[in-house]
Amino acid sequence: MAPGHWYYWSGKDLLIHVHIQTRAKRDEIGNIHNGRVKIRITAPPVAGKANKYLCAYLAGEFKQAQSAVEIIKGALTRDKLVRIRRPQTSPDWFREFIQTDKFSSR
C-alpha cells in the first residue's frame, strides 16, 4: 500500500485502512501513519468485541447505521480494511486528513 492511499472509493462505498489500538483510555482518531488511520478504542480485543465496537464507533462518526459498516479484511489483526456503505456525510477529521494530507503519527 503506497503512502496516501489510506482510503479509496469503491463505487459509492468508502474503504478505509485503519490501525487499531484496543483498551485505550478513550475513543479517538489518531493521525495517518504508514498509510492507515490510527484509531484508539476502549474495547478489549476479546471474542470480536473490538471489531464490533470499531464498527459502531465508525458508524457514529459517519452518522450511519452500524449495519452499514463492516470489516472486510483483517478481522484478527490490528490492521484492518473497513467498508462504509454509501456514507452521506463525513466527520471533520476525515475531511481534514484529505485536505491537509497528514501522514505523520500523533
N, C-alpha and C positions, 0 to 999 in steps of 0.2 A: 504494500500500500504506500503510495507516494505521499509525502507531506502535503497537507492542504486538502486531501481527499477524505476528510473526516465525515462528510455527509454527501449524499447524492440523491437524485430523484429517480424513481422507477415508475414512470407514468405519473400518477398523482400521489403516489406514496413516497414518504420521506424515509430514507435509510440513514442511520447514524451509527458510526463506530464509536463505542464507549469503552472506558476502562473503569471498573467498579472497585470502590473501597467500601467494604462492609464494616459493620459495627462502629461506624463513625459517631462522633458526639452529636452531630446534627446532619440533616439532609442538606446537601448543597452541590452546586455545579462548580467544578474547578475550571481549569483552563484547558486549552488544547495542548496535548503532549503526545509526541510520537504518533500523530495522526489520529488521535482519539480524544473524545471529550471525557475528562475525568469527572466522575460523579461519586460523591460520598453519600452513603445511605446508612441509616441506623440499624437496619435489619441484619440479622445474622445469616451466614451462608449455610443454613441447615434446612434440609428437606425442601428445597425450592423456594423457601421464604424470601430470600433476597431477590430472586428473579421476579416473583410476583410483586414484591414491594417496588422494585425498579419500574415495572410496567405501570403500576398505579401512580408512582411519582411522576413519570414522564407523561402519562395521560393527564394528570393535573396541570403540569407545566404547559402542555399544548392544548389544554381545555378540550380533551377528547374523552370518549368513553374508554374505560380500561380495556374493553374488548378490541379497541382499535390499535392497541399497542402490543407487539409481540417480539420476542427474542427469536430471531431466525438462525442465529449462529452463535455458538459459544455458551450454551446453557450451563456448562460445567466449568467454565473458566472465568477469569476476571475480565477478559477482553471479549466483547460481545458485539453483534450486529443487531440493531433494533429497527423494526419497521413501525412507522406510524402511518396508519391508513388515512389518506386524504385529510391532512391537517388543514383546518380553516384559519388558524392563527398560529403565531409562533411567539415564544417568550422573548423577553428583552435580551437575555444572554445569547440566544441563538442569533438574533439579528445583529447583535454587537460583534459576535465572533465572525460572522460573514463580512461585515463592514470593515473590521479592523484587521482581519487575518491574524488573530492571536495564535501563535504557535509555541509559546513558552509555558512552562509549568508554574503553578502558583505555589 
